[in-house]
Amino acid sequence: MFSALAPARTWVGARVFFEEELEMWVVYTLNALYFAALLFLTSLGLNIILGVMGILNLAHGSLYAIGAFMAAWTIIAIGMNVPTFFLFISLLSGFVLAGIVGFLMEKSLIRFMYKRTLEYQLLLTFGALLLLEDIIKMIWGGQAYYASAPFDLLGKVDILGHIYPIYFLFVMFITCLAGLFIWFFMGRTKLGIMLRAISLDREMATGLGLDIGRLSTFAFVLGSGLAGLAGALVVPTTPALLGIGMEPLILAFIVVVVGGLGSLKGALVGSLLVGFTRSFGIAIFPEIELPLLFLIAGIILVVKPEGLFGR
Amino acid sequence: MFKKPRWIVYLLILIGLLFIPRLLSIYHLMLFEYGLTFAIVGLGFNLLLGYTGLLSFGHGAYFAAGAYSVAMIGKYFPHAYSIEILIPAALFFSLVLSVIFGFVCVRHTKIFFSILTLSLSMLLFALLFKLYHITGGSDGLRVPLPALFGMSFKGIRRPEFLSGTYYYFLLGMFSVSFLVMKGIVSSPFGKALQAIRDNEIRAELIGIRVRRYRLYAFIISGMFVGLGGALWTFVNGHVTADLSHWVFSGEIVYMTLLGGFGILEGPIIGAILFTYLKLYAMGNTQYWMFVIGATLIVLVLLLPNGVAGAIASLLAKIKRKTVKGTTC
């Protein structure tokens, strides 16, 4: 696999690579969808918090990391002696713990910040990020947690002549479910409509008698939980390490900026854009894959400053 | 100029600073020099945060621009490796970078501005990190001692260099930066920036070209930070791609808040305090991020105007009390 990628390491090699390896596009597309799925979950959480509370949560990546560590720890703890079904349920532990941490964070810190200016809101979440990173280190130590059991159990499948792990498809499926659920929840249920009302006009929503404090807590817990779920889903494929949440956070920022603030559709399109750029970028120009992403995001922002689906 | 007590205080502090190398051990002197370079960074950053009202989470990029222009010249053009060339080069490259990034960023304000500056600094980080055969990647580049006005420092160890000539050079650069920033802030341009911060629409209606002024503030701020970065490299002796990572930018924001961004002198106090705080936290516990994060949260919740702000309001309270005492 790696030797096949070798020619792509130079600019001249890129064209040779294109002609030789073009049939690999199936794998790259599936990888892109997989990246996009994980990113969608992370940025969805960020977007809900940003939309409802107007706070950009810099500690979102740490919640992702908490989800990853918790899921890895649970999978290792329960071992291989249980039915397969429980192994997948244990991935939900990431969602639950991140949600609990989010709840505590909102109750103890974030709720004092609604009336404060932007600088303080951002700095507080930055402080929370530093705090959480070290708390993770205190609890789980500095070592890596390998929990590939769910990945190995699902095995592989043949797609158009390429062998592909089923687990990646499973992640996409879960993400679709979560996305559909959030879409239904935000669009159709009373709670979701109340949340959208707050994100549109906070004062007016207060005037209509909505319990802003409680709804904000709920939104924060939901957003944190989604980040934790994304972290939990990624852990069977890569080990949980310190600082695992940093890169998804930056990518989620790009998704939010490109897609537009507080837009579900924007988060979806942004994630797909980032996912495809990353997957094909890694395959074709491995050295400038990340800069390429920023370049595309920059061009979109210069042309359409409010993002693709921003209000 | 010398009629005002404030200038006398500045002069006294400067005279006091001249004797610092005799008072402190080499270790503490180095810490103090780190603090001074970050003070220049804080001055520049504060022009944007305190005076223009824009919170950048990506000023590490300009710091890295300054630092890497020094390191790259040292690696690729060793003949030109003397401070009187390096400082203008660092200023130039941070100028170029902040023009490019600023052009994109000043179209936005508030949270969007913060995310954009953050993302763009991560773009520079990605470039510095990935192009490792040019920039050294995560290993970074070593920075040798530069020549200073024709004086060569070959064969001299870094601590001797830092405790002698370089300290006075750094102090000179700091004083100049401080005076320049004070000039900028009290000039009509500085007042216009403050008007933009306080009320953007009103500023636009009285004829201030808001976006252009923001860009100017962004560029000046970037150049100060670049200068701080360049001076920092000589103290540190090594640059890595982490300088452009957004967590480093977060530290710049933190030290500005620690000192207090409503006041010109605030970030200077904050930078020096932060250097000591971080070093002591790193020396005494493995969980230094916990210490920094906890102090940051306490600061945001209890001391929103920073140390300088707290001192200023305390002084005002004492003054009011004494005035009351005399009148009663």
Interface residues (C-beta under 8 A of the other chain):
Chain A: L50 G54 L56 L58 L109 F112 R116 L118 E119 Y120 L122 L123 L124 F126 G127 A128 L129 L130 L131 L132 E133 D134 I135 K137 M138 M246 I250 F253 I254 V256 V257 L261 E287 I288 L290 P291 F294 A297 G298 L301 V302 P305
Chain B: L49 L55 F57 V104 R107 H108 K110 I111 F112 S114 I115 L116 L118 S119 L120 M122 L123 A126 L127 K130 L131 W246 V247 G250 V253 Y254 L257 F261 Q286 Y287 W288 M289 F290 I292 G293 A294 L296 I297 L299 V300 L301 P304
